């Protein structure tokens, strides 16, 4: 099944792992004629998904139908396809099934088909045993030489190493007796083993809730132990937090159906003479009087299953010359602004990219596929001296530039998925010194560079020295509303304002810099479909307002074209027909309602809820 039989062993780039990120990087490197090889221990790509998730249903959305024709826009909602540039017949995962949450086996098939259709230099059945790094002096500069020894195979060398090993090993907590329990990796899927049983699940992420959901209908009682509060994706907007598709047990907990969650820290597990499990745990109780920490024991569990997630690197792969630093108790590699580890010329790609990104989608295919593309451009720039790809507008035409940008941010998928400013587009504007204010076109150029890590961009001298630059991202401002629940976001922000900084919905954000200093910003305004090139609803009589906002911003900082374009939601003649301002009495009534809500929240937060310690210990 391998795509190559070459016996060459020295490459500029070595990639370890042929999961989705390794395959995606291979696609881009092949397309750019780079000198690379992928090493994969299994006999085909995507081996992780042959076993995981254990219950075989992905939580990556597969939404095929989206009302709009643009492939790039539809890619926003296709979370499983890899990027390919074939226009007529691209290989898309959405053509394999219409299930919203598809089966993992289909992803394996898709990756196999991808490697058959698109040429990739992958060597299968090649397991990496140990990695070594030497420092090589090249004049005044030092470069890396990685030596990768394989199990019962040749040794490979490279200048640059990319680790695409995904979830590399279990992330086990330090609990005495943990070795006695089942794990997510090997627990039984046979429901007969859980019928009317008392089960404890360690963990509060998607894998823990996936297991709980599987057995919830037959288990007599499930307790879920997690040391941290459960984080919900609908609150944090981070796809790696608990997803609605996995939260049936939470629903049952709040509807009094025996299954329950505990925020506690398990410290010890042991088996009793009757073959049951006991577990000791500490529970912080700030709402008791006085506040304190209780140590409790619960007996009688028939099964305990450890589902505490993954570590995204295996330290045993690296010898003492190239041990990358980690954080979060060894869970993630420490990565810099372009995913390089603390070891020079070693990068991690794929799910470990979430090490730097806990607010967007870097932990899933629909996020890291764009990170991988961006990194490929950055590697070519760093190691091969090839300029970052850019779209150039010259001469500068206000109408052309602004209209193209608004159309682009209306359909682009990378900025949409790597939101909150993680990835950004960079606009470098160089205006001819002789330009007169108000000219529709002028000498000079606009360079539009797509999808770079914003933290990396801000460090680059070409950005810091630029006389005029604009960073464009797609963001929401939900963090400004910490007291509101996700289900309370049903109304749009004020569409009358130019700068929509107080809208919880995703929107394009423009930040203007002069010589690296922020001088202006524009939050263009959100919509339910996150597009700035369509009418939001019937009666939206000024769909040009988004382009107008950008043209006004552009004119304000370049002097090119015109300013003063109309920016409000409705044209002046339409306002009386579609909008009725509230009376002062109605405003006061709304104010009273909001104050009553605030008082109720405060009253609840200050109340002291007492529990019966014996009941908790004996549950």
N, C-alpha and C positions, 0 to 999 in steps of 0.2 A: 504493500500500500504506500510505501515511501515514495516521495516525489523525486528523489535523487539517489544515485549510487556513486557519487563522487567520493574519491578517497582523499581529497584534499583535507588537511587538518588545521591549517592556519587561516584565520579569517580576521577581518577588521572588527566585525560584530558577531558575538555569540549570544544566542537567546536560549535560555534554559526553560523548557516547558512549551507544549503546543496546545494549551487551552485557548479560550477565545482571544486573550490578549497576545499570546505568542503567535497565533495564526494571523491576527490582525496586523501585527508589526511585520510579519513575514510578507504579507500582501503589499504593504507600503514600501518595504525595502526592495522587494522584487521589482515593483513598479519604477523605483528610482535607481535601479541597477546598482544597488549597494552590495558590498561584499559581506555576506552574512550566512549563518547556518543556525537552524533551530535543532536543539537536542530534546528528544521526548522519550521517556522511559517506556511508555506503553506502545502498542502496535497501531495506534491511530490517535487522532486529535480528540480533545475534550474528554479525557479519561475520567476526570473528577465527576462528570455528570453521568457516568455510567452507574454510579452508586448514590450520588447525592443530587438533590435532597433525598433523604431516605424514603419519603412517602411519595416521591416521583412527580410532584406537582411544583412547577416553578412559581415564584412570586414576581417574576418579571412580566410586565403587561405585554400582551400581544393584541393590540387594537388595530385592526386592518382597515376599518371604515371610519373616515374622519371628515367627510363633507367637502374637503378641499382637494384640488387636483395636484398640487405641487408635491413631488416625491420628497423633497427636503422637509416640507411641513409634516408630511405623514410619517417621516422618520422620527419625529418627536415622540410618537406614540407607539412605535415599534421598538421594543426594548431588547430584542434578541438578535437582530440582524447585525452582521458586520458590514462596515463601510466597503463599498466597491463602486467604482466610477463607471460601470457599464450602464449606458443610458437606455438601450433598447430592451435588454432582458436581464436586469440585475437579479442576482440570487438573493431573495428576501425570505426571511423566516415566516412572514405573514402568508406566504403561498403554501406553507406546509399544514396549517391548521387555522381555524377561526376561533378556537378556544381562547378566552381572555387570559386564563392562566394555564398554559400548555404543559404537556408532559415533558419531563427531562429527557426521555429517550429521543424525542424529536430534535432536541438541541444537538445531541450527539450526531444524529443523522445529518443535520444541517451542516455542522462543522466538517464532517467527512465529505459531503458534497462540495462544500466551499473549496476544500483542498484539492478536489478532483478538477473542479472547473477553472480555478485560478492557480497558476504556477506558484509553488512555494518550495523553498529549499529546506525540507524537514527530514531529519534522520530519526526514524522510529526505533524502538527496542534498544534505546541507548540511555542507560540510567547513569546520571552523574553521581560519582562517589565522593569526590573532594575537590575543592577549588582553592587554588593558590595564586597569589599575586606577587609579581616582582616590579620594582621601580626601575625604569630604564631612562637614562639620561640621553636627551636629544639636544645637543648644544647646551643652551642655558635652561632648557625646559625639561621637565620630567614627564614621561608617559608611562602607562601601565602595560604590563603583559600578564594576562591571566592564563593560567594553566588549568585546564579542566580535565581531570582524570575520570574515566567512566568505568563502570563495572564490566569486566571481561570484554573491553573494547579499546579502541584507540584513545590517545590523549589529544585534546584539542587546545589550541591557543588562540588568543584574540587580544586586540587593543582595548575593546570596550565589551563589557558584560551586561546583559539585560536579564534579570530574573523574572520569569513569568510563571512562577510555580503556584500562584493562587493561594487558597487556604492550605497551608503546608502541613500543619499538625494540630491536634486538639489543644485548646487553651484551658488547661485544667486548673481549677483553684486549689489553694493549699489547704486541704481539709484532711485531717487525720482519718484514715479508714476509707478514703475515696476509692482505693483499689478494689473494694468489696462490691461496688455497685456497677450497674450496667452503664454504658455510654451511648451517646447519640450515634456514634459510629457503628456500634455492634448490638444495640438493643433489638429485641424481637419485634417483628411487625405482626405477629399472630395475635389477633384480638382475643382468642380464647384464653390466652395467658393473663389477660387483664380483667376478665369478667368478675364483677363485684369485688375487685381487689382495691386495697388502699395503696395509692401510688404517690410518691414524692418526686417532683421534677426539679432539679437544680438549674436555675437560669431563668432569664426573663426576656430573651430575644426571640427572633423568629424561629430558630431551631427548637427551642423549648416549647413554644406555643404550637409549633407544627406537630410535635409529639403529643402534646396534650390534646390537641384537636382530634388527632387520630384515634385516641382511646377514650375520648370524653363520653361517648355514647354507651360504653360497656363498663368502664371503671366505676366502682362504687363511690370512690372519693379521690380527688386529686388535690394535692397541695403543691403550689409552685413557690419555691424559695428563690428570692433574688435579693442581693445586697443593695441594689439601687432601685429607685422608682422606675417603673416601666415607662419607656419613652415611646410615644406614638408618632408614627410617620405623619399623620394628619396635623399634628401640632408642630413638629420640628421641621417638617418638609424635607427630612433626610430619609431616603428610601431604605436605608439599612435598619431603621428603627421599626418597632412592631407595626405590621401591616394589618389592615382590616380583614384580609382574607384568612388570617391566622388567629383572630381574637374571639372565637366562639366561647372559650373557657372564661374569658373575662366577662362576656355577656352573661354566662350562666352564674358566675360569682355574684354579680350585682342583681340578678333575678332570683337569688336564694336557691340555687340548685346544687348545693353541697360543695362543688369544686370551689377552690379558694386560692388567693394569692397572699403571700407573706413577704413583707420587706424585712429581711433579717440576714444575718451573717452566720452560715453554718460553720461549726467549728470541729465537730467530731461525729463519726458514723461508726456503728458497731452492730453485730448480729447477736440476737438473743438466743436462748436455748431452744426456743420454738421455731427458729429459722426466720423469724421476722427481723426487720431493721428498726433501729432506734437512731434518732438524730438529735444532737445538741446544737443549739443556736442562740446567738445573741440578738436582741431586738431593742433598738433605740426607741424610747417612749417619751418624746418631748411634750406630748399632750397630757401626761399624767401629772399628778400633784403629790410630791414634787417630781419634776422631770428626772428621768434616769434611764438605765439600761437593764433589761431583764435577761437572765439566762434561763432558757426553758429546754425541756426535753419532750419530744413526741415519740411515742412507741407504736409498734404494731404495723409499720409499713410492710406490705408484701413485696414491693419493688421500689428502688430508688434509681432514677435515671439521670445521669450527668449530661446536661445540654448547655454548656457554658461557652460555646463558640469555638473559634479557631485562632491559631497564631498564623501570621502571614509571612513567616520565614522559618526555616529550619536551621538553627545554628550549626548543626552537625555537618552541613554541607561546606562550611568554610573553615580553613585552617587558621592558625594564629596570625597569618599575614593579612587577612582580609575579613575579619569579623565585623560586620556592620553593627552600629549601635542601634538599640531598640528603645521603645517607650511603651507605656501602658503595660507594665509587667511583662515585657517581652512580646507583646501581641503584634506590634507594628514596627517596621524598620523606620529609623529616623530618615526622612527625606528632605532635601532642600527644595528650592522654588521650581526646579525642573526635574524633580523625582530622582536626583542623584543621592546615593547613600553617603554616609560618613567616610566610605572608601572611595577614593577618586576613581572615576570612570566606571563605577558600578551603579546600575539603575534598577529600580523595581517597577514593573508595569502590571496592569490588571488590577485585581481587587486590592492589593496593598497600596494602590495610589490613594485610597481613602485615608491613609495615614495623615495626609495634609488637608483632607476635605471631609468634614463631618456635617456639611450643610447641603451638599448637592448630590451628584449621582456617581461619583468616582468608584464606588464599590460594586457597581453593576455594569453589564456590557454596554447599556445605553449611555453610560457616562464615560467609562474608560476607553471606549473605542475612539472618542475624540481626543482624549489625553494622549493616546498612543499616536494618533496622526500628528498632533502638535509636537510631541517629542521627536518623532521621526524628522520633521522639518528642523527642529532645534539641533538634533545630532548632526545632520548634514551641515548646518551652519557652523557648529562648534568644531567638528573634526574634519570636515571636508571643504570648509570655506565657501559653501554655497549660500547665496543670499536667501533670506526667508521669502517665500512667495508672496507677491503683492499685486493687487489690482491698481493700476495707475490711471488717474484722470488728468489729462493735460491737453489743452489749456483748461483752466478751472471754470466750470459752469455751475453756478449755484443751483439752478433747477435740476440739472442732470445728477449732480452729486447727491443732493438731499433726497431726491425722489428715489434714487437707487438704494440709498442707505435705509430708508423707511421700508421699502419693499424687502430688502435683505433681512432686517430684524424681524419682519413679520413672518418669515418662513424658516429662518435658520434654526437648526436643531441643536448644535453644539452649545451655543450660549443659553439656550432654553434649558438644557439638561444640566449644564455646568454653571448654574445660576449663582446668585448672590455674589457675583463678581469674581468667581473662581477663575473662569476663562473670560477673556475679553478680546474684542477687536481693537486694533490700534489704527488711528487715522493721523497721519503726519501731513501737515499742510505747510507748503512753502509758497508764499505769495510774492510775485515780482514787486520789487520796491517801487516801481513807477505806477502801480495800480491806483486808479482813482476811485474814490468811494462811489458806489452806485453802478459801476460797470457790471454788465450781466456776465461777461466772460473776461478772464484776465490771464496773463502769462504766469506760469508757475505750475505746480503739480500737487495733486493729492495722492498719497500712497495709502492704500487700505490693506492692512495686514490682518489676517484672520486668526482668531482662536489661539491665543497665547496665555499662559498663566499670568494673571495680573501682578502677582507678587514678583515674578521674574522680570516682567516688563519694566516695573518701576525701578529696578536696579540697573538697567542697561544705560550706558552712557549716551547712546543714540536717542533714547527717550528723554533723559535728563537734560540734554543739550538742545532738544528740539524747540524752536521758537514758538511753535503752536502744535499741540497734539490733543487728540480726543480719544479717550478710552470709552468703549461702548460695551455694555453688559446687559444682561436681563436679570432683574432682581425683584423681590417683593419686600415689603416693609412690615411684614407680620410681626417682627420682633418689637415693633413700637406698641403692640397691643398685648402685653403679657397677661392681662386679666381676662381677656376674652377667649372663649372656647372656639374650636374650629367651626362648630355648627352655628356660630353667631355671625359668621362672615357671609352675609347674603346680599348686602347692598354695596354698590360701587363707591369709590372715593369721589370727592367733589370734582366734577368734570369742568367746572367753571374756571379753575385755577390753571395757570400756565405750568407750574411746577408741582406735579402730583406726588409729593413726598409722603403723603399720609394715605396710601392705598395698599391694602393687603394683597392685591392681585399682582401677578408678575407683569413687568413692563420693561421697556428698553430704558436704560439710563445712560446719559451722556455726561462725561466729566471732562472739562476743558483744562489743559495744563499749558503753562508757558515756562519753558526751561525747568520742567519737573515740578513746578509749583501749581497746585490746584487753584484756579481762578474763577470757575463757574461750574454749575451742573444743571442738568435738566432731566427730571423724571417725566417721561413723555406722557404717561397715563396708561392705565391697564384696560383690558377687556376680557370677557369670558373665554375667548379663543386665543388670546394673547397675539393679536394681530393689530397692526396700525395702518393697514391698507384697505380695510373694509368698513362698511357701516356696522355699528354695534347692534342696531335694532331698527325696526321700522320707525320712521320719524327722525332718525339721525340725519340731519340736513347739512352737516358740515364734516363729512369724512376726511376732508383735506386738512383738518386742524393739526393732525400729527405732522404732516409734511410742512405745514406752516410754522409749527413750533421749531422744527429743525432748521428751516430756512431763516427764521428770525435769529436763532442761536448762531448759525453760520455767518450771517451778515454782521451780527454784533461784534464778532471777533476777527473777521477778515475784511470787512468793508465791501465785500463783493455782493453784487445783486441788490435786492431790496430788503427792507425790514417792515415791521408793522403789519404783518399778515394776521388775519383774524384767527383766533385760537379757541374760541368757545364751542361748546357742544352743539348748540343750535344757532342758526342764523338769526339776526335780531328780529325779523318778522315772525319767526316761529315760536319764540319764547312765550308770548301770551297764550298761544294755542296749546302748548304741551306742558306748561309748568305753572303751578299755582304756589306762590310763596305762602308760608304759614303766617297766621295772625300772631300777634304777641301772646294771646291767650293760649294758642296751641304750642307755642315755643315754651311757655312757662309750664304747661302740662307735661311736655316731654322732659323738661328739666327735673321736675318732681319725680317722674318715673325712674330716671337715671340715678337720682340721689337715693331713692328708696332701695334700688339694687345695690348701690355701693354700701349703704348702711347695713344691709343684710349680709353682704360678704364679710364686712368688718366684724359684725356681731358673731358670725360663725367662726371666724379665724381666732377670735379671742376666747371662745368658750373652751372649757376644760371638759374633755370627754373621758370618763373613767370606765375602765374595763375590769372584769373579774379575773384576777390572775389565775385562779384555779381553772376557770373555763378555757383560757388560752392554752394553758399547759396540757390540758386533758383532751383537746380537740382531736 
